[in-house]
């Protein structure tokens, strides 16, 4: 908005400078023509003719202050009528040599202010103000009509040029408004994205809270029951008490694994102070603690990647291994991180478990799919009943800091 105001101020200064220049040139041409034709001005004629020009300039520059009490249509009618009359007065008093130059800016002003139909009376009045002094007082009508043709061309050229300049200005203003709207929309989208991110984080925290409550509460409840059973049968049936304690210990391990998963998900950044391969290796090690043989392999040369890319790959590995622990009933899982493709990074998690009939996936897999697609990557699932499950992620290999 400030740049537009500054541009308008510059345009106004240029218009005033051009107006003053044309008035000065018009008087020079008028006096030169009169001198060449042998016309002699009386003091009264000279003062009157110059006074008309001064009034013309004053009204042009201070029109808003002088005519501010009138409505827009009345103001325009008064402005153009007075200015055309002053142009006629200059031509009638000093001769028609240059008064057409003095009045020419009125054609451009008419384009700026008036509709198409109301411009023509201004053009006609301006043309009459120039040729009437010539035909009635200083020359013949034949000469006047010849000059009318030339002056008409100048008037229409001015009108066309002004119309073109106005169209350009309107297009520029429209582009500036559009840019401003786009900027506002961009800020709104950024705010919406931030709100969506906060909402997603809140939902995730709530989900984790429910998961901790349900899983850990379940494990602790059952463990407590088993310990109570062991206490009751410790003297009468030591073997049964031992079985209860073994079951309690097994459930405790599962509960601890569930807590680790929840705490890991709640970390600010699972990749903080760790490389991607180190973080995935930690996930594989955790999977091995529940008795699943887990193998992690890296192909190609390790390199630092963009944080968003690394986090997407980590989450994909985490979700894949979580599904192995919860659903697959697998004895073996292979995790592969492939850097051999120059412009892509591929991650796969493949197990030998029960497989699945429905490949649409749960909320976790849906979240990974959306995360990967936002990065311009691909997410694939391969599974058959009794033949294991494989999820594969391929993302662009953007290096860190790019």
Secondary structure, DSSP 4 states (H G I P E B T S, - for coil): -HHHHHHHHHHHHHHHHHHHHHHHHHHHHHHHHHHHTT----HHHHHHHHHHHHHHHHHHHSHHHHSTTS-HHHHHHHHHHHHHHHHHHHHHHH-SSSHHHHHTHHHHHHHHHS-HHHHHHHHHHHHHHHHHHIIIIIS-HHHHHHHHHHHHHHHHHHHHHHHHHHHHHHHHHHHHHHHHHHHHHHHHHHHHHHHHHHHHHHHHHHHHHHHIIIIIHHHHHHHHHHHHHHHHHTTT-HHHHHHHHHHHHHHHHHHHHHHHHHHHHHSS-TTTTS-HHHHHHHHHHHHHTTT-EEEEEEES----B-HHHHHHHHHHHHHHHHHIIIII--SEEEEEEE--STTEEEEEEEE-S---S--S--HHHHHHHHHHHHTT-EEEEEE-TTS-EEEEEEEE-PBTT-
